[in-house]
């Protein structure tokens, strides 16, 4: 049984809007990658304050075999239907809704209503990491958190341990795990192997090499690019990968926003040099006209794992067997790379469910099953399922070289200091930084304004802000 809900006033983040406007087909196909906003792989274990007052989890009275209600977006609907077909004994009501979009308040509003009326909660829900920040805590005094703590006798520890390192961090509050990660979008270095070989360039392994090669490309092949900072998620590729403390939850409800930190300025300085040399564009990859005018001139791009299929193949129409991926870049003195993340959704099981067995089994199957994840649109967070995904010819035949090693390495190197907050990291970047860059202002000079915008947004969402 399937019904449809509309979120009505649900908000869509600038990231999703930009992609849809520029490349509608890409946005639809890459919905999985773009559902998550700020903190898609953030360290939320420090944010226990949002879950203050939690009591031990007491399940609702269970009724074996009772039907479960599942809310999913259109992209995840076929997976839910596949589970239903393979498990005909499980009674399910499937509802499609668009409230999984990052920034949408639809799910939260509905849960608050259900908490007031005492009924109506769905059993399993697809959402964004942002949803977990409120779903892991009571919506009102006396209520229980919407999301059940899955680590409390629902999902085995061996299963939770099977997810990529740090990928469940957005699910973790007050020492418990409130969701299962559907997919991740770890950042890697994309490069056009055909052109790199033709021009005799070596693929960078450090940021210093990346900077030097960018300046060389600008001189030897004017018009060709090694990156872009013009999209609403560019900060997640570059500043997150630099371990810039722009969204660092240092203790419950206290956010550190310190863009004067050397790990912020080292990246802004590097990018300013490459922007000045015209090797890095301030026009977004997904902006109007970019694919037509400059898509064929992108030599390198530092971005998420879904760039290969959805940016280069679908949007830029780069021929097969040209693009390849390399591992995240390192800084001097750092032997292990850190990288960013640009997307990824989650599945939550309701603490109100009267059939936790069926609900948990569904959420687990959706996120960990090779049968489901091998053909998923984007890279699974569950390590074993990711191996099956990489073995699928549909996910590898387009590339000039095997992307398995860099994808797997990057999946375990996403920095967990870019925290999962109650607000998106896209808003301040889009409203403050992108206009400044378009106007010719340097990124470094714009950092104070970006810091103020983040701080103001954090305070409006109830955070105390520290800048040191």
C-alpha positions, 0 to 999 in steps of 0.5 A: 500500500502506498500513499503520498504526502506533500510537505507543503511549506517544506523548505528546500536548501539552496544546494538542492535548488541550485542543482535542480535549476542548473541540471534538473536531471542530475539533481533528481538522480543525485537526490541521495547525495544531496539530501544531507546538509551541514554535518553529514559526517559530523561528530555529534557525540559531543552534542549530548546537551540536545538530548538532555534529560533522556531516560532509559529507552522503554519501548512501546507495547509490542504487537508481533506482526502489526503493520508498520508505516514507512515514510520515504522520498521518491528516490528511496521508494523502489528500495522500500518496495523491493523489501516489501516484495521480498518480505510479503509477510511484513504488513507495510503502509508506504508513504512518499513525502518530500520532507527528507530535503535538508532544511525541511521542517515538515517531519519535525512539525508532523512529529510535534503534532503526533506528540500532542495528539498521542498517535500518528507516528510513522515507524520508519522514516528517511531523512537528513542528519539534521533531522536527527538533531531534534528527533533524538530529543523529546519535542516537549516535556514528557514526550519520548524522542521520536527516534529510537536508540538503535544501539539499545538491543535493536541493532547488533553492535557488530552491524553498527561497527560495519559502517565506515569510520565516523559515518554514524557520528551524525546519528550519535547523541548522548552516547546512543545511536539514533539512525542508520546512515544510508549513504555518504559522499566522501570527498576525493580528487577527481581528475581527467586522466586523458588530459593529465597523461597528454600534458605530462602532469602528475596527479597531486597527493598534497595540497602544495602539489595541487596548488602548484599544478593549478598555477601551472595549468593556468599558465600552460593551458589558460581556461582549464580549471582545477576546481570551483568554489561557486556552489552552495556546497563548495565549503564542504569539499574545501574547508571541511577537508582542511579541518576548518572549525566552522561548525565545531560542537565543543560541548553541549549546545556550544558551537565553536566558529573560529575562521581565524584558525590556521586550518581555515586560512591555509585553505582560503589562502591557497584558493585565493591564489588559484582564483587569482590565477583563474585556475579555480572558478568562482562560478559553480559547477552547477550554475547556469551555463557552466556545463556548456561553457566550461564543463569540458575544461575541468581538469581536476575537481575536489568533490564528492564521490557522486561527482563522477556519475552525476557531474562529469558523466551526466552534466558535463557529458565527459566521455567514458574512460577519461575521469579518475579519482585519487585519494584525499590530499594531505597538508605538510606534517599530516601523514593522514588525510582528512576529507569532507562530505557532501551528502548522505541520508539516514533512516530512523526507527520510531521509538513509538513503533509497536513492531520494532522487530519489523521496523528495525529489520527494514532499516537495517536491510535498506542500509546494509543489504548487498541486494539493495545497496549494490544498485543504489544511486550513491556510495553506501555507508555500510562498508560491506555493501560499499564493496558490492556497490563498487563491484557493480559495473554500472558504478565503475565502467565509466571511469578511466581507472578503478575508483575503489581504493580512493573511495574506500580510503576517503570513506574512512577519512571524513573529518568528524569535527564539522558537526551536525548542527540544527541548521544547514551550513549552506545558508551562510556560505550562499548568502555571504561568501558566494556573492562576495566571491562573485564581486571579486572579493577574496575568500580570506577577506570574506571569512570574518563576514562568513563567521558572523553569519554562521554565529548569528544563525547558530545563536538563533537556533539556541547555540552559545557561540565561541570564537576561540 
